[in-house]
């Protein structure tokens, strides 16, 4: 009976993708999983290829939906500005244990660097769209924001 209950619980967990995206530490939970997923992608690309920092111009840590991801982003930017290497070992003094564990989980996800510039642009577009959704309150404004985003993608 315990085995059946555990199997049912695991199946329920597998069927909720939002729960799978959330960090293991409860205090680091994301309010906006879609935006947080894009923010994780930006951090992963920066850790793997520091030259992509040029594409993050204008993106501030305060614009991140998850404060912990904004803090990690700020630390990465400082390291890149100072020319220091981006490795988990060099970040330990500036980030707490839970933040390092979260960054390690983020880096453990598969990424293809061949399309790193395109992926970075896509992540930035997701952040912009989510920010527009947060700022608008009416359904019409949300539809207008989505239409503008679609137009920008089609014209590129």
C-alpha positions as CSV (number, residue, x, y, z in Angstrom):
1,X,0.0,0.0,0.0
2,X,2.9,2.4,0.8
3,X,4.5,1.6,-2.6
4,X,1.2,2.3,-4.4
5,X,0.8,5.7,-2.5
6,X,4.4,6.6,-3.3
7,X,4.0,5.8,-6.9
8,X,0.7,7.8,-7.1
9,X,2.5,10.8,-5.5
10,X,5.4,10.6,-8.0
11,X,2.9,10.4,-10.9
12,X,1.1,13.5,-9.6
13,X,4.5,15.3,-9.3
14,X,5.4,14.3,-12.9
15,X,2.2,15.7,-14.2
16,X,2.7,19.2,-12.8
17,X,5.5,20.8,-14.8
18,X,5.4,24.0,-12.8
19,X,6.4,22.1,-9.7
20,X,9.3,20.5,-11.6
21,X,10.7,23.9,-12.5
22,X,10.7,25.2,-9.0
23,X,14.0,25.1,-7.0
24,X,14.3,22.5,-4.3
25,X,14.8,25.0,-1.5
26,X,11.4,26.3,-0.5
27,X,12.6,29.9,0.3
28,X,13.8,30.2,-3.3
29,X,10.5,29.5,-5.0
30,X,9.5,31.4,-8.2
31,X,6.4,33.5,-8.4
32,X,6.5,33.6,-12.2
33,X,7.9,30.3,-13.5
34,X,7.9,31.3,-17.2
35,X,10.0,34.4,-16.5
36,X,12.2,32.6,-14.1
37,X,12.9,29.9,-16.6
38,X,14.1,32.5,-19.1
39,X,16.2,34.2,-16.4
40,X,17.8,30.8,-15.7
41,X,18.6,30.5,-19.4
42,X,20.3,33.9,-19.3
43,X,22.4,32.8,-16.3
44,X,23.3,29.5,-17.9
45,X,24.4,31.1,-21.2
46,X,26.5,33.7,-19.3
47,X,28.2,31.0,-17.3
48,X,29.0,28.9,-20.4
49,X,29.9,31.8,-22.7
50,X,30.8,35.1,-21.1
51,X,31.0,36.9,-24.5
52,X,27.2,36.9,-24.6
53,X,27.2,39.6,-21.9
54,X,27.0,42.2,-24.7
55,X,23.4,41.0,-25.4
56,X,22.4,41.7,-21.8
57,X,22.9,45.5,-22.2
58,X,20.1,47.3,-20.4
59,X,19.0,44.3,-18.3
60,X,19.3,45.1,-14.7
61,X,19.2,42.6,-11.7
62,X,16.1,44.4,-10.4
63,X,14.2,43.4,-13.5
64,X,14.4,39.7,-12.7
65,X,11.2,38.2,-11.3
66,X,13.0,36.1,-8.8
67,X,15.3,38.1,-6.5
68,X,17.7,35.2,-6.0
69,X,18.3,35.0,-9.8
70,X,18.8,38.8,-9.9
71,X,21.4,38.5,-7.2
72,X,23.2,35.7,-9.1
73,X,23.0,37.8,-12.3
74,X,24.6,40.8,-10.5
75,X,27.5,38.7,-9.2
76,X,28.1,37.3,-12.7
77,X,28.1,40.8,-14.2
78,X,30.7,41.9,-11.6
79,X,32.9,39.0,-12.3
80,X,32.7,39.6,-16.0
81,X,33.5,43.3,-15.6
82,X,36.5,42.5,-13.5
83,X,37.7,39.9,-15.9
84,X,37.5,37.1,-13.3
85,X,36.6,33.5,-14.4
86,X,33.0,32.4,-14.1
87,X,33.2,29.1,-12.2
88,X,31.2,27.8,-9.2
89,X,34.3,27.8,-7.0
90,X,35.0,31.5,-7.6
91,X,31.4,32.4,-6.8
92,X,31.3,30.7,-3.4
93,X,32.4,33.7,-1.4
94,X,29.7,36.0,-2.8
95,X,26.8,33.6,-3.0
96,X,25.2,31.5,-0.2
97,X,25.0,27.8,-0.2
98,X,21.4,27.6,-1.5
99,X,22.2,30.1,-4.3
100,X,25.3,28.1,-5.3
101,X,23.1,24.9,-5.3
102,X,20.5,26.6,-7.5
103,X,23.2,27.8,-9.9
104,X,24.6,24.3,-10.1
105,X,21.1,22.9,-10.9
106,X,20.7,25.6,-13.6
107,X,24.1,24.7,-15.1
108,X,23.1,21.0,-15.1
109,X,20.3,21.6,-17.7
110,X,21.2,20.9,-21.3
111,X,22.2,23.9,-23.4
112,X,23.5,24.2,-27.0
113,X,25.9,27.1,-27.4
114,X,25.8,27.0,-31.2
115,X,22.7,29.1,-31.1
116,X,23.6,31.0,-27.9
117,X,23.0,34.5,-29.4
118,X,19.6,33.5,-30.7
119,X,18.7,31.9,-27.4
120,X,19.7,35.0,-25.5
121,X,17.5,37.1,-27.7
122,X,14.6,34.7,-27.1
123,X,15.1,34.8,-23.3
124,X,15.2,38.6,-23.4
125,X,11.9,38.6,-25.4
126,X,10.2,36.4,-22.8
127,X,11.3,38.7,-20.1
128,X,9.9,41.7,-21.9
129,X,6.6,40.0,-22.6
130,X,6.3,38.9,-19.0
131,X,7.1,42.4,-17.8
132,X,4.4,43.8,-20.1
133,X,1.9,41.4,-18.7
134,X,2.8,42.4,-15.1
135,X,2.4,46.1,-15.9
136,X,-0.9,45.9,-17.7
137,X,-4.2,45.1,-16.1
138,X,-6.7,44.9,-18.9
139,X,-7.2,42.0,-21.3
140,X,-6.9,44.4,-24.3
141,X,-3.5,45.7,-23.2
142,X,-2.2,42.1,-22.9
143,X,-3.4,41.3,-26.4
144,X,-1.8,44.4,-27.7
145,X,1.5,43.6,-26.0
146,X,1.4,40.0,-27.5
147,X,0.7,41.4,-30.9
148,X,3.6,43.8,-30.8
149,X,5.9,41.0,-29.7
150,X,4.7,38.8,-32.5
151,X,5.3,41.6,-35.0
152,X,8.8,42.1,-33.8
153,X,9.6,38.4,-34.1
154,X,8.2,38.2,-37.6
155,X,10.1,41.2,-38.8
156,X,13.5,39.8,-37.7
